Amino acid sequence: MGQAPSSPAEPSVRDHTSLFLRSPPEFLDCESIGFEDGDHDFTADLPDDCLAHIFQFLSAGDRKRSSLVCKRWLFVDGQNRHRLSLDAKAEILPFLPCMFDRFDSVTKLALRCDRRSFSLSDEALVMISVRCSNLTRVKLRGCREITDLGMDSFARNCKNLRKLSCGSCNFGAKGLNAMLEHCKVLEELSVKRIRGIHELAEPIKLSLSSSLRSICLKELVNGQVFESLVATRTLKKLRIFRCLGNWDRVLEMNGDGNSSLTEIHLERLQVSDVGLSAISKCSNLETLHIVKTPECSDLGLASVVERCKLLRKLHIDGWRTNRIGDGGLMAVAKHCLNLQELVLIGVNATHTSLSAIASNCKKLERLALCGSGMIGDTEIGCIAEKCVALRKFCIKGCLISDVGIKALALGCPKLVKLKVKKCKLVTSEVREWLRERSILVVSMDGDETNDTGMMDGGDQGVLETVVEDPPPVADGSGGVEVAGGSRLGLAMLKTKLGLLAGRNLVASTFRRWSQGEATSSI
């Protein structure tokens, strides 16, 4: 009577605190509220803003897994997100408009579809490009229903694209040419297993105003159509993996002395010393990977190191063909005075070449020696004595013992990481002796830690080296002989190398290479 109507007071800080101090309520019994089957979604009654706030407390991995539970969680989680990864099946087409109404600020998009499903079509890709015109990075995996026309329309709407990665798709050279024509600021291009790149495909052309900096080509039948891109003056990084055909002529297009290339990675290619001679004209080269290229020899390696004075990282996987050995490594020791990282796999380096490298390459910080029967305690002792700047060392499948490991740990004053794998003469006793050195991180056989690489490759992450079986070598008697002494048939030779095989062996070669990647990654 005579008083103002009462109104609820605002809760104080103490009231908020008391909410968290109360004992947790008992779990709800689904049967007591009429949900015997337990399929009721208790988040259905929560507003979108509240649910989005909850997602902010989850990690990126948890948010990605949670978005697979129901489509509403996917939409809510996408609010104010700049990166989006979708399972690009055709069934999500009706949901794309409302999805990208909420995903209004996406700049990085990944569309992935498995082999057993139909992917999004050109219609869906164009719809996405209209609603996300500010995309800067796009990744397409297994989107087999996207054609050249869809890629052309996408390129016209997303002209700010800087990075494009596509794999296991069916569009071809016309779609890629459209991307290069309209996306003038495109800097990185990665193409893997594109079925439209075949023998009759038109050449990939690059406009003069392009800003392309990096190219990665993987498992292509006719990757030589990218020849003009390799020869562009703006290119900094070139990576070519498991592509058929001869690549010497493509590399010669870039070997005129005006190249800007600083990094080249060649893996399982038909490249000879002619190609390496062309690479030697890239005076700005800093990183070179020669991995399982059986036609390269000491002569080609020597031509590269003699002219590329800025070389800092050198990875060589000789595949135990004995074509790269002391001759090329002596040239490395003589000319690569700025070398910081050296990886030798399947290369029979002797005390002579390793001693020269240890003496002359004073800046060497990371060294990996794998799969060589010529490296023993004497060679390791030489490295321990002369590699004063060495910080990380990995040795695998070599004939060293506890004596060499102890000499290495005691002799390299800056050594912080040591990895020893598959060295049968190294015992468990030296493991305990090494672990007494608290400043040294050790990884050996039998450790429970993950088998990760010990070499920091800068922007390339970690290095993991695995010794594979050597390729067969002809013995002149109609058969073939492996470096270890076993004999294989001529058919096995063609399958292993995958370089001279005919068209009927293309699919088989790719399958074998992909299976080999499960045991060897660089």
KOLVEXNU-594816 format. One line per 10 residues: for each residue x, y, z of C-alpha. Coordinates in Angstrom, 2 decimals. Layout:
REM KOLVEXNU-594816
X Y Z  ... $
END
This chain:
REM KOLVEXNU-594816
0.00 0.00 0.00  1.42 3.33 -1.09  4.62 1.69 -2.28  6.06 1.46 -5.75  5.63 -1.85 -7.46  8.50 -4.17 -6.78  11.01 -5.08 -9.55  13.68 -7.74 -9.58  17.04 -6.40 -8.53  20.11 -6.93 -10.71 $
22.22 -9.81 -9.48  25.36 -8.81 -7.67  28.84 -10.23 -8.15  28.31 -12.37 -5.05  25.16 -13.86 -6.59  27.08 -14.76 -9.75  29.80 -16.35 -7.66  27.30 -18.39 -5.71  26.06 -19.93 -8.94  29.46 -21.51 -9.51 $
29.84 -22.57 -5.86  26.64 -24.54 -5.77  26.87 -28.29 -5.96  26.32 -29.62 -9.49  22.79 -30.82 -10.21  22.08 -34.46 -10.62  22.06 -35.87 -14.14  18.66 -35.83 -15.78  16.95 -39.12 -16.26  15.73 -39.34 -19.86 $
12.95 -41.72 -18.89  11.60 -39.32 -16.24  11.06 -36.57 -18.83  9.67 -38.80 -21.52  12.72 -39.44 -23.73  13.22 -43.14 -23.28  15.15 -43.50 -26.53  17.75 -40.91 -25.47  17.77 -39.26 -28.93  16.60 -35.85 -27.80 $
18.94 -32.93 -28.61  19.13 -30.81 -25.44  20.87 -28.01 -27.39  17.84 -27.53 -29.64  16.29 -25.08 -27.17  19.45 -22.96 -26.90  19.61 -19.75 -28.95  22.23 -19.59 -31.70  24.17 -16.84 -29.94  24.42 -18.90 -26.78 $
25.56 -21.98 -28.66  28.13 -19.95 -30.61  29.51 -18.60 -27.34  29.98 -22.17 -26.08  31.90 -23.13 -29.23  34.42 -20.37 -28.55  35.76 -22.38 -25.61  36.55 -25.43 -27.78  39.78 -26.10 -29.59  39.94 -26.11 -33.38 $
39.91 -29.91 -33.51  36.97 -30.22 -31.11  35.01 -27.64 -33.07  35.64 -29.49 -36.31  34.50 -32.81 -34.82  31.48 -31.19 -33.18  30.39 -29.66 -36.48  29.93 -33.19 -37.82  27.28 -34.01 -35.20  24.50 -31.94 -36.74 $
24.13 -29.27 -39.42  22.95 -26.64 -36.94  26.16 -26.91 -34.95  28.07 -26.43 -38.17  26.16 -23.24 -38.98  26.46 -21.81 -35.48  30.16 -22.64 -35.22  30.81 -20.78 -38.45  29.82 -17.40 -37.08  32.65 -14.87 -37.51 $
35.02 -17.57 -38.69  37.57 -16.92 -41.43  38.45 -20.57 -42.12  35.98 -23.24 -43.18  36.37 -26.90 -44.14  33.37 -28.71 -45.63  32.56 -32.27 -46.52  31.72 -31.31 -50.11  29.11 -33.95 -50.90  26.29 -33.11 -53.27 $
23.73 -33.51 -50.44  24.74 -30.23 -48.80  23.72 -28.13 -51.84  20.30 -27.10 -50.37  22.01 -25.89 -47.19  24.64 -23.71 -48.87  22.62 -20.44 -48.97  21.82 -20.40 -45.27  25.27 -21.72 -44.44  27.11 -18.89 -46.17 $
24.70 -16.31 -44.84  26.29 -17.12 -41.51  29.77 -17.75 -42.97  29.94 -14.20 -44.24  33.62 -13.54 -43.48  35.29 -16.73 -44.76  38.64 -16.16 -46.49  40.04 -19.72 -46.36  37.90 -22.53 -47.73  38.53 -26.28 -48.07 $
36.12 -28.56 -49.98  36.77 -32.29 -49.61  34.82 -35.24 -50.94  35.57 -38.94 -50.64  35.80 -41.31 -53.60  32.47 -43.03 -52.99  30.36 -39.87 -53.06  29.28 -37.32 -55.63  30.85 -33.95 -54.93  29.49 -30.46 -55.27 $
28.97 -29.39 -58.87  29.69 -26.20 -60.81  26.42 -24.70 -59.56  27.48 -25.03 -55.94  30.98 -23.69 -56.62  29.61 -20.60 -58.36  27.14 -20.04 -55.50  30.02 -20.15 -53.01  32.14 -17.76 -55.09  29.32 -15.20 -55.23 $
28.80 -15.24 -51.47  32.52 -15.45 -50.59  34.16 -13.08 -53.03  36.95 -12.29 -50.54  38.42 -15.78 -50.55  42.23 -15.80 -50.44  42.89 -19.55 -50.02  40.99 -22.44 -51.57  41.63 -26.19 -51.37  39.73 -28.69 -53.52 $
40.05 -32.43 -52.85  38.10 -35.09 -54.72  35.62 -32.63 -56.25  35.16 -34.66 -59.43  31.92 -33.00 -60.56  33.56 -29.59 -60.93  34.43 -28.82 -64.56  36.44 -26.20 -66.43  33.34 -24.02 -66.73  32.85 -24.02 -62.97 $
36.48 -23.07 -62.38  36.18 -20.25 -64.92  33.13 -18.75 -63.18  34.76 -19.21 -59.78  37.89 -17.36 -60.93  35.86 -14.41 -62.23  34.18 -13.95 -58.83  37.19 -14.60 -56.57  39.89 -12.36 -57.99  41.61 -11.90 -54.61 $
42.68 -15.55 -54.47  46.31 -15.97 -53.40  46.61 -19.73 -52.88  44.97 -22.56 -54.83  45.45 -26.26 -54.06  43.55 -28.89 -56.04  43.85 -32.66 -56.03  41.96 -35.63 -57.51  39.69 -33.41 -59.57  38.49 -33.81 -63.17 $
38.88 -30.30 -64.58  41.93 -29.61 -66.66  44.10 -27.02 -68.36  41.23 -24.71 -69.34  40.09 -24.35 -65.74  43.61 -23.69 -64.49  44.25 -21.17 -67.27  41.09 -19.34 -66.23  42.36 -19.16 -62.65  45.71 -17.77 -63.78 $
44.02 -15.27 -66.10  41.57 -13.76 -63.62  43.38 -14.21 -60.28  46.24 -11.79 -60.86  47.45 -11.92 -57.24  47.71 -15.73 -57.13  51.00 -16.60 -55.42  50.86 -20.36 -54.70  49.59 -23.12 -56.98  49.50 -26.82 -56.03 $
48.19 -29.41 -58.51  47.95 -33.13 -57.67  46.40 -35.97 -59.68  44.33 -33.75 -61.97  42.76 -36.03 -64.56  42.23 -33.24 -67.07  46.00 -32.83 -67.46  46.60 -35.45 -70.14  48.66 -35.77 -73.29  46.22 -33.69 -75.36 $
45.86 -30.93 -72.77  46.61 -27.38 -73.84  49.66 -25.63 -72.33  49.22 -23.79 -69.06  49.81 -20.10 -69.75  50.79 -17.38 -67.33  49.96 -13.72 -67.87  52.73 -11.16 -67.69  51.12 -9.42 -64.70  51.03 -12.58 -62.61 $
52.61 -12.70 -59.14  53.08 -16.48 -58.92  55.74 -17.42 -56.35  55.36 -21.16 -55.70  54.40 -24.20 -57.83  53.89 -27.76 -56.60  53.16 -30.55 -59.11  52.38 -34.11 -57.97  51.59 -37.33 -59.81  50.71 -35.84 -63.17 $
50.76 -37.74 -66.46  51.66 -34.70 -68.60  52.99 -32.17 -66.14  55.21 -30.70 -68.85  52.27 -28.45 -69.87  53.31 -26.25 -66.91  56.55 -25.42 -68.70  55.78 -21.71 -69.09  55.02 -21.42 -65.35  58.36 -22.96 -64.44 $
60.10 -20.41 -66.63  58.42 -17.36 -65.06  60.78 -14.80 -63.54  58.76 -14.31 -60.34  58.89 -17.98 -59.27  60.66 -18.67 -55.97  59.77 -22.29 -55.13  59.44 -25.25 -57.48  58.39 -28.71 -56.26  57.83 -31.64 -58.62 $
56.90 -35.08 -57.21  56.37 -38.37 -59.08  55.40 -36.87 -62.44  55.93 -38.98 -65.55  58.04 -38.02 -68.54  61.41 -36.37 -69.05  61.85 -33.10 -67.15  65.28 -32.02 -68.39  63.85 -29.77 -71.10  61.45 -28.09 -68.66 $
64.29 -27.28 -66.27  66.37 -25.94 -69.15  63.65 -23.36 -69.80  64.48 -21.80 -66.43  68.24 -22.08 -66.68  69.17 -18.81 -68.37  70.78 -17.08 -65.41  67.86 -14.72 -64.69  65.85 -17.08 -62.51  64.58 -16.04 -59.07 $
64.26 -19.61 -57.80  65.46 -20.11 -54.23  64.05 -23.61 -53.59  63.83 -26.67 -55.87  62.51 -30.09 -54.83  62.70 -32.97 -57.32  61.42 -36.39 -56.25  61.15 -39.61 -58.29  61.53 -37.90 -61.64  63.26 -38.68 -64.87 $
65.91 -36.00 -64.46  69.54 -36.37 -65.51  72.70 -34.32 -65.19  71.38 -32.18 -68.05  68.59 -30.97 -65.78  70.98 -30.41 -62.88  73.23 -28.40 -65.19  70.24 -26.17 -65.97  69.53 -25.80 -62.25  73.12 -24.69 -61.70 $
72.31 -21.45 -63.55  69.86 -20.46 -60.78  72.36 -18.33 -58.89  69.88 -17.49 -56.09  69.25 -21.13 -55.16  69.30 -21.77 -51.40  67.50 -25.12 -51.00  67.87 -28.20 -53.22  66.26 -31.63 -52.77  67.31 -34.44 -55.12 $
65.25 -37.44 -54.02  65.27 -40.81 -55.82  66.37 -39.49 -59.22  68.54 -42.42 -60.39  69.89 -40.65 -63.50  71.62 -37.90 -61.50  75.32 -38.40 -60.77  78.33 -36.72 -59.19  78.88 -34.68 -62.34  75.48 -33.00 -62.16 $
75.72 -32.37 -58.43  79.15 -30.82 -58.84  77.86 -28.44 -61.52  75.14 -27.21 -59.14  77.30 -26.60 -56.08  80.05 -24.92 -58.10  77.73 -22.16 -59.30  75.06 -21.91 -56.58  77.15 -20.19 -53.92  74.14 -19.35 -51.70 $
73.13 -22.99 -51.13  72.15 -23.51 -47.47  70.08 -26.73 -47.49  70.95 -29.83 -49.50  68.98 -33.11 -49.38  70.18 -36.07 -51.45  68.49 -39.48 -51.57  70.75 -41.55 -53.81  68.47 -44.59 -53.61  71.64 -46.70 -53.26 $
72.39 -46.48 -56.97  76.00 -45.42 -56.19  75.84 -42.66 -58.80  76.31 -39.94 -56.19  79.21 -40.49 -53.81  82.53 -39.02 -52.78  83.03 -37.14 -56.05  79.92 -34.99 -55.66  80.33 -34.65 -51.89  83.90 -33.40 -52.27 $
82.53 -30.66 -54.53  79.96 -29.84 -51.83  82.73 -29.53 -49.26  84.74 -27.25 -51.54  82.01 -24.85 -52.67  79.14 -24.92 -50.13  80.78 -22.92 -47.37  77.40 -21.52 -46.22  75.75 -24.95 -45.90  73.57 -25.24 -42.79 $
71.61 -28.44 -43.44  72.77 -31.64 -45.14  70.77 -34.86 -45.56  72.34 -37.93 -47.17  70.14 -41.01 -47.69  71.37 -44.09 -49.50  74.64 -42.33 -50.37  77.86 -44.22 -49.68  79.88 -41.36 -48.26  83.33 -42.30 -46.98 $
85.70 -40.81 -44.42  87.32 -38.71 -47.14  84.24 -36.75 -48.17  82.71 -36.50 -44.68  85.99 -35.22 -43.29  86.17 -32.56 -45.98  82.57 -31.46 -45.33  83.13 -31.33 -41.57  86.30 -29.28 -42.05  85.03 -26.75 -44.60 $
81.32 -26.36 -43.82  81.75 -24.53 -40.54  78.11 -23.35 -40.44  76.62 -26.86 -40.63  73.90 -27.09 -37.95  71.72 -30.03 -39.07  73.04 -33.31 -40.43  71.30 -36.59 -41.30  73.07 -39.76 -42.48  70.85 -42.70 -43.41 $
71.19 -46.07 -45.09  74.94 -46.14 -45.76  77.16 -49.15 -45.20  80.29 -47.01 -45.39  79.64 -44.86 -42.30  81.05 -46.17 -39.03  82.63 -44.97 -35.82  85.62 -43.45 -37.63  83.42 -41.18 -39.72  81.30 -40.21 -36.72 $
84.45 -39.41 -34.76  85.54 -37.06 -37.53  82.17 -35.28 -37.43  82.32 -35.03 -33.65  85.77 -33.46 -33.83  85.20 -30.90 -36.58  81.46 -30.01 -36.69  81.56 -27.46 -33.90  78.30 -25.75 -34.97  76.24 -28.97 -35.20 $
72.97 -28.75 -33.25  70.83 -31.62 -34.59  72.06 -34.97 -35.83  70.13 -37.97 -37.20  71.71 -41.30 -38.12  69.78 -44.32 -39.35  70.73 -47.73 -40.68  74.51 -47.22 -40.43  77.33 -49.35 -38.96  78.05 -47.29 -35.88 $
78.38 -48.48 -32.28  78.24 -47.02 -28.79  81.76 -45.65 -29.29  80.68 -43.38 -32.13  77.55 -42.18 -30.30  79.54 -41.24 -27.20  82.16 -39.46 -29.28  79.41 -37.46 -30.98  77.76 -36.48 -27.70  81.07 -35.42 -26.16 $
82.58 -33.77 -29.21  79.85 -31.45 -30.51  79.54 -28.61 -27.98  76.27 -27.21 -29.41  74.47 -30.52 -29.98  70.92 -30.41 -28.55  69.07 -33.19 -30.44  70.25 -36.66 -31.38  68.30 -39.35 -33.20  69.61 -42.91 -33.65 $
67.46 -45.49 -35.48  68.08 -48.99 -36.85  71.78 -48.99 -35.97  72.17 -52.59 -34.79  75.52 -52.10 -33.07  74.14 -49.41 -30.75  73.03 -50.90 -27.42  70.55 -49.81 -24.80  73.39 -48.95 -22.42  74.34 -45.88 -24.40 $
70.74 -44.66 -24.21  70.96 -44.35 -20.45  74.38 -42.78 -20.73  73.02 -40.17 -23.14  70.04 -39.35 -20.98  72.32 -38.40 -18.17  73.19 -35.39 -20.31  70.15 -33.30 -19.43  70.73 -30.75 -22.20  70.52 -33.38 -24.96 $
67.20 -34.58 -26.42  67.59 -38.22 -27.48  65.41 -40.40 -29.72  66.37 -44.06 -30.15  64.82 -47.40 -31.03  62.42 -48.54 -28.34  61.46 -45.04 -27.20  57.77 -44.53 -26.52  57.82 -41.05 -28.01  56.54 -40.41 -31.49 $
59.01 -41.18 -34.24  59.33 -37.65 -35.57  62.17 -36.09 -37.50  65.03 -34.25 -35.86  65.84 -31.83 -38.65  64.17 -28.43 -38.60  63.72 -27.41 -42.19  62.59 -23.86 -41.48  59.29 -23.35 -43.25  59.30 -27.00 -44.30 $
58.75 -28.31 -40.78  60.41 -31.50 -39.65  62.31 -34.09 -41.64  61.71 -37.80 -41.33  64.12 -40.02 -43.21  63.33 -43.68 -43.85  65.63 -46.09 -45.62  63.86 -47.95 -48.39  64.91 -50.96 -50.39  67.42 -50.05 -53.11 $
66.31 -50.03 -56.73  67.49 -52.81 -59.00  70.55 -52.24 -61.18  71.22 -54.01 -64.45  73.98 -56.60 -64.28  74.46 -56.97 -68.03  73.18 -60.56 -68.20  69.56 -59.91 -69.03  68.43 -59.77 -65.40  68.79 -57.14 -62.76 $
70.65 -57.10 -59.50  69.98 -55.11 -56.34  72.84 -53.36 -54.58  72.45 -55.71 -51.65  72.93 -58.79 -53.85  69.37 -59.99 -54.55  68.06 -60.38 -58.11  64.77 -59.22 -59.53  63.07 -59.50 -62.90  62.94 -56.83 -65.56 $
59.27 -56.19 -64.84  60.12 -55.33 -61.23  62.71 -52.84 -62.49  60.14 -50.99 -64.54  57.61 -50.96 -61.74  60.10 -49.75 -59.13  61.52 -46.88 -61.10  58.28 -45.92 -62.80  60.21 -43.82 -65.29  60.30 -45.89 -68.49 $
57.00 -47.71 -68.02  54.36 -47.49 -70.73  50.86 -46.13 -70.44  49.53 -49.43 -69.18  51.72 -49.11 -66.08  50.77 -45.54 -65.16  48.03 -46.47 -62.67  50.15 -49.24 -61.15  53.09 -46.90 -60.74  51.01 -44.28 -58.98 $
49.59 -46.85 -56.58  53.04 -48.11 -55.67  54.34 -44.62 -55.15  51.41 -43.66 -52.92  51.94 -46.80 -50.84  55.61 -45.96 -50.53  54.74 -42.62 -49.03  53.31 -44.38 -45.99  56.84 -45.46 -45.05  58.83 -42.50 -46.30 $
58.03 -38.81 -45.94  60.29 -35.82 -46.31 $
END
